[in-house]
């Protein structure tokens, strides 16, 4: 969602996504694609995960010397 989205809207969307991810048919479909469902406790925890994940991939790409063509 866009930066500056009100916290109450972020929480509402986060809760809706959590409800969907708890459905057995959704986690089964994701598992068939090789994805693993890991639930965050809050929008803030998820945001922190994204920051850490971005740092991990950026460092991996840099260390591997990958260049865009």
N, C-alpha and C positions, 0 to 999 in steps of 0.2 A: 504494500500500500504506500501511497505517497508520504514523504516526510511531512511532519506536522499534522498528521491525522490525529484527531482527538483520542485520548487514552480510552475513553469509554467505547468508541467505535473499534479501536484496535482489540480491546478485550472481547468484545462481542464476536468479532471475526475469529479471533484466536479460539474462543470457546466452541464456535461452530466447527472449526477445523478439527479440534480435539474430539468432538462428538463423532465426526465422520471417520477419523482414524481409529476409533475404538470399535467400529463395525467389523465383525469377522470377515465379511466378504471383501472389504476394502484392504485389510491387512493381508488376506489371502492373495488378492490380485497383485498387490505390491510385492509379496514374497515370490510370486511366479516370475516377476521381472528382476528378481535379485535384490530388491530393496528391503530394508529393515525398518520397522516403525519404532522410533524412539520418541517418546512424548516429553515435551518440555513442561515445566511447572507454571510458566508464566510467559507473557510476551517478552518481558525483559530478559528472561533466561534464554529464550529462543534467539533474540537479537544478539546476545553475547555469544551464543554458539555460532551464529553466522559470521561474526567478526573473527572469531578464532579459526573457523573453517577457511575463511578468505585468506587469513595470514598463512595457514598451512599450505594451501594451494599456490599462493604467490611465491612462497619460499621454495617449494618444490620445483616450480617452473624456472625460477631464477637459478637455483642450484643445478638444474639439469641443463641450463644454457639454451633453453627453448627460445626460438625467435619467431615472430610472426612473419609470414611471407606475403 
